[in-house]
Amino acid sequence: MAAPKMSRMIFSGTSAAFPYLPFLKGHLGLPTRLFASSSHPTDLPPEGEIPIPEWKQPENESTELKRARLLYQSRKRGMLENGLLLSTFAARYLPGLNESQLQQYDQLINKPNNDWDIFHWVTEHKPTPDEFSGEVMDLLKKHVSNVNMESRIRQPDLPEEEIRQM
């Protein structure tokens, strides 16, 4: 009972001192009010969803820079499972991929909005959309199947030349 009384007291006054408080209303079970420049509610994303900007391919990027970026992005995924799978794949195959294959890999790891989609595709728990199917996806699925039963409990070390440049 004390929490609603407290929240009424907090939200009845100005929120200038606490600009984050209006966003807490929905979490406290209080009615929320939309603050938007749009006059139509359909212009806003569905409640609870954060709009994710569409991925754009970097322009005029050298092959060397693209490989370095893809190596970094393969290692820093935000979820351990993909970090391990993609970093071991990148360490083994990234140096030998041609420009077309680098482009496919770039789209594969950057275009989907959800890393779990990538995980389910490469582990073949869900079918891969045609947009992401190709020789790189096939190579990645083969790598993930780990037929040689290699230990992949940690990310591979960075190459020495990468470390020297840091």
PyRosetta script that sets phi, psi and omega in degrees:
from pyrosetta import init, pose_from_sequence

init()
pose = pose_from_sequence("MAAPKMSRMIFSGTSAAFPYLPFLKGHLGLPTRLFASSSHPTDLPPEGEIPIPEWKQPENESTELKRARLLYQSRKRGMLENGLLLSTFAARYLPGLNESQLQQYDQLINKPNNDWDIFHWVTEHKPTPDEFSGEVMDLLKKHVSNVNMESRIRQPDLPEEEIRQM")
pose.set_psi(1, -33.3)
pose.set_omega(1, -177.7)
pose.set_phi(2, -67.5)
pose.set_psi(2, -34.5)
pose.set_omega(2, -177.1)
pose.set_phi(3, -63.5)
pose.set_psi(3, -46.8)
pose.set_omega(3, 178.9)
pose.set_phi(4, -62.6)
pose.set_psi(4, -38.2)
pose.set_omega(4, 179.3)
pose.set_phi(5, -62.8)
pose.set_psi(5, -44.5)
pose.set_omega(5, 178.9)
pose.set_phi(6, -62.6)
pose.set_psi(6, -43.8)
pose.set_omega(6, -178.6)
pose.set_phi(7, -67.4)
pose.set_psi(7, -35.5)
pose.set_omega(7, 175.8)
pose.set_phi(8, -61.9)
pose.set_psi(8, -40.5)
pose.set_omega(8, -180.0)
pose.set_phi(9, -65.7)
pose.set_psi(9, -41.8)
pose.set_omega(9, -179.0)
pose.set_phi(10, -66.8)
pose.set_psi(10, -45.5)
pose.set_omega(10, -173.2)
pose.set_phi(11, -84.7)
pose.set_psi(11, -11.3)
pose.set_omega(11, 179.9)
pose.set_phi(12, -76.2)
pose.set_psi(12, -28.1)
pose.set_omega(12, 180.0)
pose.set_phi(13, -89.2)
pose.set_psi(13, -170.4)
pose.set_omega(13, 179.6)
pose.set_phi(14, -73.2)
pose.set_psi(14, 148.0)
pose.set_omega(14, 178.2)
pose.set_phi(15, -107.8)
pose.set_psi(15, 17.8)
pose.set_omega(15, -178.5)
pose.set_phi(16, -62.2)
pose.set_psi(16, -36.5)
pose.set_omega(16, -180.0)
pose.set_phi(17, -75.2)
pose.set_psi(17, -24.0)
pose.set_omega(17, -178.5)
pose.set_phi(18, -128.1)
pose.set_psi(18, 79.8)
pose.set_omega(18, -174.0)
pose.set_phi(19, -65.0)
pose.set_psi(19, -17.2)
pose.set_omega(19, -178.8)
pose.set_phi(20, -86.3)
pose.set_psi(20, -12.6)
pose.set_omega(20, -175.3)
pose.set_phi(21, -62.2)
pose.set_psi(21, -39.0)
pose.set_omega(21, 179.6)
pose.set_phi(22, -58.3)
pose.set_psi(22, -27.4)
pose.set_omega(22, -179.4)
pose.set_phi(23, -76.5)
pose.set_psi(23, -16.8)
pose.set_omega(23, 179.8)
pose.set_phi(24, -82.7)
pose.set_psi(24, -15.8)
pose.set_omega(24, -176.2)
pose.set_phi(25, -52.8)
pose.set_psi(25, -48.2)
pose.set_omega(25, -178.5)
pose.set_phi(26, -62.9)
pose.set_psi(26, -30.4)
pose.set_omega(26, -179.0)
pose.set_phi(27, -79.1)
pose.set_psi(27, -18.2)
pose.set_omega(27, 179.6)
pose.set_phi(28, -97.8)
pose.set_psi(28, 5.5)
pose.set_omega(28, 179.2)
pose.set_phi(29, 80.2)
pose.set_psi(29, 14.7)
pose.set_omega(29, 179.7)
pose.set_phi(30, -95.5)
pose.set_psi(30, 155.8)
pose.set_omega(30, 177.9)
pose.set_phi(31, -64.1)
pose.set_psi(31, 141.9)
pose.set_omega(31, 179.5)
pose.set_phi(32, -106.1)
pose.set_psi(32, 152.0)
pose.set_omega(32, 177.5)
pose.set_phi(33, -119.8)
pose.set_psi(33, 134.4)
pose.set_omega(33, -179.3)
pose.set_phi(34, -81.7)
pose.set_psi(34, 133.9)
pose.set_omega(34, 174.1)
pose.set_phi(35, -117.1)
pose.set_psi(35, 105.6)
pose.set_omega(35, -178.3)
pose.set_phi(36, -151.8)
pose.set_psi(36, 153.7)
pose.set_omega(36, 177.3)
pose.set_phi(37, -77.9)
pose.set_psi(37, -17.0)
pose.set_omega(37, -179.8)
pose.set_phi(38, -75.5)
pose.set_psi(38, 140.9)
pose.set_omega(38, 179.9)
pose.set_phi(39, -92.1)
pose.set_psi(39, -8.9)
pose.set_omega(39, -177.1)
pose.set_phi(40, -118.6)
pose.set_psi(40, 129.0)
pose.set_omega(40, -176.2)
pose.set_phi(41, -64.3)
pose.set_psi(41, -21.1)
pose.set_omega(41, 180.0)
pose.set_phi(42, -74.6)
pose.set_psi(42, -11.8)
pose.set_omega(42, 177.0)
pose.set_phi(43, -76.0)
pose.set_psi(43, -13.5)
pose.set_omega(43, -178.2)
pose.set_phi(44, -93.4)
pose.set_psi(44, 151.5)
pose.set_omega(44, 176.4)
pose.set_phi(45, -67.0)
pose.set_psi(45, 155.4)
pose.set_omega(45, 177.0)
pose.set_phi(46, -56.2)
pose.set_psi(46, 146.9)
pose.set_omega(46, -176.9)
pose.set_phi(47, -58.5)
pose.set_psi(47, 136.0)
pose.set_omega(47, -179.7)
pose.set_phi(48, 91.0)
pose.set_psi(48, -9.5)
pose.set_omega(48, 179.5)
pose.set_phi(49, -104.3)
pose.set_psi(49, 136.4)
pose.set_omega(49, 176.7)
pose.set_phi(50, -102.7)
pose.set_psi(50, 124.9)
pose.set_omega(50, -179.2)
pose.set_phi(51, -65.9)
pose.set_psi(51, 134.0)
pose.set_omega(51, 179.0)
pose.set_phi(52, -108.4)
pose.set_psi(52, 123.5)
pose.set_omega(52, -179.9)
pose.set_phi(53, -64.3)
pose.set_psi(53, 147.4)
pose.set_omega(53, 179.4)
pose.set_phi(54, -67.8)
pose.set_psi(54, 139.8)
pose.set_omega(54, -179.0)
pose.set_phi(55, -68.9)
pose.set_psi(55, 137.6)
pose.set_omega(55, 177.1)
pose.set_phi(56, -120.5)
pose.set_psi(56, 132.1)
pose.set_omega(56, 178.5)
pose.set_phi(57, -66.0)
pose.set_psi(57, 127.9)
pose.set_omega(57, 175.2)
pose.set_phi(58, -60.1)
pose.set_psi(58, 140.9)
pose.set_omega(58, -178.5)
pose.set_phi(59, -100.4)
pose.set_psi(59, 151.3)
pose.set_omega(59, 176.5)
pose.set_phi(60, 52.8)
pose.set_psi(60, 44.5)
pose.set_omega(60, -179.2)
pose.set_phi(61, -100.7)
pose.set_psi(61, 128.8)
pose.set_omega(61, 178.8)
pose.set_phi(62, -67.9)
pose.set_psi(62, 158.3)
pose.set_omega(62, 179.9)
pose.set_phi(63, -62.2)
pose.set_psi(63, -39.4)
pose.set_omega(63, 179.4)
pose.set_phi(64, -63.2)
pose.set_psi(64, -43.9)
pose.set_omega(64, 178.9)
pose.set_phi(65, -66.8)
pose.set_psi(65, -38.8)
pose.set_omega(65, 178.7)
pose.set_phi(66, -62.7)
pose.set_psi(66, -44.0)
pose.set_omega(66, 178.1)
pose.set_phi(67, -60.6)
pose.set_psi(67, -43.2)
pose.set_omega(67, 179.8)
pose.set_phi(68, -63.8)
pose.set_psi(68, -42.8)
pose.set_omega(68, 179.4)
pose.set_phi(69, -64.6)
pose.set_psi(69, -44.9)
pose.set_omega(69, -179.7)
pose.set_phi(70, -65.6)
pose.set_psi(70, -35.5)
pose.set_omega(70, 175.9)
pose.set_phi(71, -62.8)
pose.set_psi(71, -46.5)
pose.set_omega(71, 178.4)
pose.set_phi(72, -60.9)
pose.set_psi(72, -48.5)
pose.set_omega(72, -177.4)
pose.set_phi(73, -66.7)
pose.set_psi(73, -27.4)
pose.set_omega(73, 176.8)
pose.set_phi(74, -71.1)
pose.set_psi(74, -31.2)
pose.set_omega(74, -177.9)
pose.set_phi(75, -85.5)
pose.set_psi(75, -30.1)
pose.set_omega(75, -173.7)
pose.set_phi(76, -110.0)
pose.set_psi(76, 76.0)
pose.set_omega(76, -174.1)
pose.set_phi(77, -95.6)
pose.set_psi(77, -27.4)
pose.set_omega(77, -176.0)
pose.set_phi(78, 96.0)
pose.set_psi(78, -10.5)
pose.set_omega(78, 172.0)
pose.set_phi(79, -137.8)
pose.set_psi(79, 132.7)
pose.set_omega(79, -172.1)
pose.set_phi(80, -57.8)
pose.set_psi(80, -42.0)
pose.set_omega(80, -176.3)
pose.set_phi(81, -57.3)
pose.set_psi(81, -51.7)
pose.set_omega(81, -179.8)
pose.set_phi(82, -70.4)
pose.set_psi(82, -33.2)
pose.set_omega(82, 176.6)
pose.set_phi(83, -58.4)
pose.set_psi(83, -43.7)
pose.set_omega(83, 179.0)
pose.set_phi(84, -70.1)
pose.set_psi(84, -46.2)
pose.set_omega(84, -177.6)
pose.set_phi(85, -65.5)
pose.set_psi(85, -47.6)
pose.set_omega(85, -175.6)
pose.set_phi(86, -75.0)
pose.set_psi(86, -34.5)
pose.set_omega(86, -180.0)
pose.set_phi(87, -69.3)
pose.set_psi(87, -37.8)
pose.set_omega(87, 177.8)
pose.set_phi(88, -70.4)
pose.set_psi(88, -36.2)
pose.set_omega(88, 175.9)
pose.set_phi(89, -63.9)
pose.set_psi(89, -47.4)
pose.set_omega(89, -178.2)
pose.set_phi(90, -63.0)
pose.set_psi(90, -41.1)
pose.set_omega(90, -180.0)
pose.set_phi(91, -61.9)
pose.set_psi(91, -37.1)
pose.set_omega(91, -176.9)
pose.set_phi(92, -84.1)
pose.set_psi(92, -42.9)
pose.set_omega(92, -168.5)
pose.set_phi(93, -109.1)
pose.set_psi(93, -23.6)
pose.set_omega(93, -174.5)
pose.set_phi(94, -56.8)
pose.set_psi(94, -43.0)
pose.set_omega(94, -179.5)
pose.set_phi(95, -61.1)
pose.set_psi(95, -26.2)
pose.set_omega(95, -176.9)
pose.set_phi(96, -98.4)
pose.set_psi(96, -1.6)
pose.set_omega(96, -178.8)
pose.set_phi(97, -75.4)
pose.set_psi(97, 139.3)
pose.set_omega(97, 176.1)
pose.set_phi(98, -82.6)
pose.set_psi(98, 178.0)
pose.set_omega(98, -174.9)
pose.set_phi(99, -59.4)
pose.set_psi(99, -42.4)
pose.set_omega(99, 179.4)
pose.set_phi(100, -63.9)
pose.set_psi(100, -42.1)
pose.set_omega(100, 179.2)
pose.set_phi(101, -68.8)
pose.set_psi(101, -37.7)
pose.set_omega(101, 175.6)
pose.set_phi(102, -61.1)
pose.set_psi(102, -40.3)
pose.set_omega(102, 178.2)
pose.set_phi(103, -61.8)
pose.set_psi(103, -44.6)
pose.set_omega(103, 178.3)
pose.set_phi(104, -61.8)
pose.set_psi(104, -45.3)
pose.set_omega(104, -179.4)
pose.set_phi(105, -64.9)
pose.set_psi(105, -40.4)
pose.set_omega(105, 178.0)
pose.set_phi(106, -58.2)
pose.set_psi(106, -49.0)
pose.set_omega(106, 179.3)
pose.set_phi(107, -64.7)
pose.set_psi(107, -39.4)
pose.set_omega(107, -178.0)
pose.set_phi(108, -62.0)
pose.set_psi(108, -43.8)
pose.set_omega(108, -175.8)
pose.set_phi(109, -89.7)
pose.set_psi(109, -13.0)
pose.set_omega(109, -176.4)
pose.set_phi(110, -112.8)
pose.set_psi(110, -27.1)
pose.set_omega(110, -174.5)
pose.set_phi(111, -76.8)
pose.set_psi(111, -43.0)
pose.set_omega(111, 179.0)
pose.set_phi(112, -63.2)
pose.set_psi(112, 141.4)
pose.set_omega(112, -179.2)
pose.set_phi(113, -79.5)
pose.set_psi(113, -14.9)
pose.set_omega(113, -173.1)
pose.set_phi(114, -129.3)
pose.set_psi(114, 121.6)
pose.set_omega(114, 179.9)
pose.set_phi(115, -64.0)
pose.set_psi(115, -26.6)
pose.set_omega(115, 178.2)
pose.set_phi(116, -64.9)
pose.set_psi(116, -31.1)
pose.set_omega(116, 175.5)
pose.set_phi(117, -60.4)
pose.set_psi(117, -47.1)
pose.set_omega(117, 179.1)
pose.set_phi(118, -58.3)
pose.set_psi(118, -46.1)
pose.set_omega(118, -179.4)
pose.set_phi(119, -58.4)
pose.set_psi(119, -46.8)
pose.set_omega(119, -178.6)
pose.set_phi(120, -67.2)
pose.set_psi(120, -32.6)
pose.set_omega(120, 178.1)
pose.set_phi(121, -70.0)
pose.set_psi(121, -47.4)
pose.set_omega(121, -175.0)
pose.set_phi(122, -72.2)
pose.set_psi(122, -26.7)
pose.set_omega(122, 176.2)
pose.set_phi(123, -89.7)
pose.set_psi(123, 0.1)
pose.set_omega(123, 177.0)
pose.set_phi(124, 61.7)
pose.set_psi(124, 33.0)
pose.set_omega(124, 172.0)
pose.set_phi(125, -83.7)
pose.set_psi(125, -22.1)
pose.set_omega(125, 175.7)
pose.set_phi(126, -134.8)
pose.set_psi(126, 150.1)
pose.set_omega(126, 178.2)
pose.set_phi(127, -68.0)
pose.set_psi(127, 143.3)
pose.set_omega(127, 178.9)
pose.set_phi(128, -78.5)
pose.set_psi(128, 129.2)
pose.set_omega(128, 175.3)
pose.set_phi(129, -61.3)
pose.set_psi(129, 149.4)
pose.set_omega(129, -178.8)
pose.set_phi(130, -54.6)
pose.set_psi(130, -34.5)
pose.set_omega(130, -178.8)
pose.set_phi(131, -57.8)
pose.set_psi(131, -31.1)
pose.set_omega(131, -175.8)
pose.set_phi(132, -108.1)
pose.set_psi(132, -1.0)
pose.set_omega(132, 177.3)
pose.set_phi(133, -75.7)
pose.set_psi(133, 147.8)
pose.set_omega(133, 178.9)
pose.set_phi(134, 159.9)
pose.set_psi(134, -173.3)
pose.set_omega(134, -175.9)
pose.set_phi(135, -66.2)
pose.set_psi(135, -33.3)
pose.set_omega(135, 179.5)
pose.set_phi(136, -70.5)
pose.set_psi(136, -41.4)
pose.set_omega(136, 177.3)
pose.set_phi(137, -62.9)
pose.set_psi(137, -41.4)
pose.set_omega(137, 177.8)
pose.set_phi(138, -62.4)
pose.set_psi(138, -41.9)
pose.set_omega(138, 178.1)
pose.set_phi(139, -64.8)
pose.set_psi(139, -40.3)
pose.set_omega(139, 179.1)
pose.set_phi(140, -66.6)
pose.set_psi(140, -41.9)
pose.set_omega(140, 177.7)
pose.set_phi(141, -62.5)
pose.set_psi(141, -40.6)
pose.set_omega(141, 177.9)
pose.set_phi(142, -63.6)
pose.set_psi(142, -41.9)
pose.set_omega(142, 178.4)
pose.set_phi(143, -62.3)
pose.set_psi(143, -44.5)
pose.set_omega(143, -177.8)
pose.set_phi(144, -66.9)
pose.set_psi(144, -32.3)
pose.set_omega(144, 179.7)
pose.set_phi(145, -64.8)
pose.set_psi(145, -23.4)
pose.set_omega(145, 172.1)
pose.set_phi(146, 50.7)
pose.set_psi(146, 56.7)
pose.set_omega(146, -177.8)
pose.set_phi(147, -63.0)
pose.set_psi(147, -24.4)
pose.set_omega(147, 179.0)
pose.set_phi(148, -87.7)
pose.set_psi(148, 1.1)
pose.set_omega(148, 177.3)
pose.set_phi(149, 55.5)
pose.set_psi(149, 44.7)
pose.set_omega(149, 178.4)
pose.set_phi(150, -73.9)
pose.set_psi(150, 149.2)
pose.set_omega(150, 176.0)
pose.set_phi(151, -75.4)
pose.set_psi(151, 124.9)
pose.set_omega(151, 179.0)
pose.set_phi(152, -132.2)
pose.set_psi(152, 54.7)
pose.set_omega(152, -177.7)
pose.set_phi(153, -96.1)
pose.set_psi(153, -2.8)
pose.set_omega(153, 175.8)
pose.set_phi(154, -148.7)
pose.set_psi(154, 157.3)
pose.set_omega(154, 178.4)
pose.set_phi(155, -71.7)
pose.set_psi(155, 145.3)
pose.set_omega(155, 178.3)
pose.set_phi(156, -66.4)
pose.set_psi(156, 153.4)
pose.set_omega(156, 177.2)
pose.set_phi(157, -64.2)
pose.set_psi(157, 152.1)
pose.set_omega(157, 175.0)
pose.set_phi(158, -71.9)
pose.set_psi(158, 149.0)
pose.set_omega(158, 175.8)
pose.set_phi(159, -61.0)
pose.set_psi(159, 149.9)
pose.set_omega(159, -177.4)
pose.set_phi(160, -54.4)
pose.set_psi(160, -41.8)
pose.set_omega(160, -177.9)
pose.set_phi(161, -65.6)
pose.set_psi(161, -29.8)
pose.set_omega(161, 176.8)
pose.set_phi(162, -67.1)
pose.set_psi(162, -41.3)
pose.set_omega(162, -177.8)
pose.set_phi(163, -68.3)
pose.set_psi(163, -40.1)
pose.set_omega(163, -179.5)
pose.set_phi(164, -63.0)
pose.set_psi(164, -31.3)
pose.set_omega(164, -177.7)
pose.set_phi(165, -76.5)
pose.set_psi(165, -16.3)
pose.set_omega(165, -176.7)
pose.set_phi(166, -75.0)
pose.dump_pdb("model.pdb")
